[in-house]
């Protein structure tokens, strides 16, 4: 019997986050079409794209490095998208440097996801 390289253990928080990001992305796509806003469409695109990644990471489980990458992506999304939405709907920033910090975390999260290819799965 061979052992798979990946341990298929779902991570409920990442699956939940993926579902919420997907739902939010669809809702914000509609809002961008009907209400407008300089950043709402961008946020919708980011949420929809990353929803699939979070869902996949959460369902695969994989290794600790992959799950860490998913969590970093989630924090980056919250900061980046939250700041852009605050600009559209609240007229100001969420926090100083939230968008660039969130964007940097998104890049880092994707690099961690890539690095997980070299990490061992749990046996």
N, C-alpha and C positions, 0 to 999 in steps of 0.2 A: 504494500500500500504506500503510495507517495503522499507526501505532505505538501499542500499548496503553499506557495510563497506568501500569499496573503491570508491573514486571519479575518474571516468575514464576521466581524462583531459590530453590529450597528451602534452608532453613537447617537442616542436620542436627542441630545441638545443640538447637534449639528443638523440632524434631519429636521427638527422643529424650526431651527433658524433658516434652513433652506426653504421650507414651506412658507414661512412668514415673509421672507425676502421675495419669493415668487409672487405671492398674493399682493404684497406692497408694490412690486414692480408693475403688475398689471393695473392696479388702481392708479398709480402715478402716471402710467402711460395714458390712461383715460383723462386724468386731470390735465396733463400737458396738452392733450388735444383739445380740450374744452375750455380750460381756464388759462392756459399758457404758463408763463414763468420762465425766466431765463435759464434756470438750472433743472427744472423738474423733469424734463425729458432725459437729460443726462443721468440723473439719479435713477430713473426708471430703467434705463439701459444697464447701468451698473448692477442694480439689484437683480434684474432678470438673469444676467450673465453669471453672477456669483451665486445665485440661488441654485443653479444646476451644479456648480462646483461643491457647494456646501452639502447639498443632498447626496452627491456621489461620495464625498469623503465620509459623511455620516453613515451611509449604507455599507460602504466597503469596510470601514473601521481601520483596516490596515495596521500601521504601526504608530508608535507615539509621535514620531516626527510628522507623519501625515496629519494626525489629529491636531498637533500643535499648529501646523500650517493652516488648517481650517479655522482654528480659533483666532489666529492672527488676522486671517482674511476677514473674519466676522467683526473684530474690533476695528479694523481699518474701514470696513463698510459703514459701521455706525458713525465713526468720526467724519469720514468724507461725505457720506450722503446726508448725515444730520446737519453738517455745516452748510451744504448747498441748499438744503430745504429750508433751513433757518433764514438764509438770505432771501429766498423767494417768499416765504410765508410770514416771517417775523420781521423782516427788514434789517436784519443784522446777523452777525456771526454767532455760531453756537458757542465757541470758545476761541481765544486767540490761537492761530496756527492749527486749528482742527482739521481743515481740509488738506493742507500739505502733510500733516502728520498722518492722517488717515490714508492718503495716497501712498506715502512711503511705506506704511504698514501693509497696504495691499501688495505692493511690489515685493516686500520682504516675505509676506505670506506665500506668494506664488513661488518664490525662490526656495522656501522651506518645503513646499509641496514637491518641487522638483528634486530637492535633496533627499526626500523620503524614499526615492527610488534606490538609494544606496544604504538604507537602514534595514535592519532585520525585522521581520514580523515576529509577533509574539507566537510562541509555539503552543 
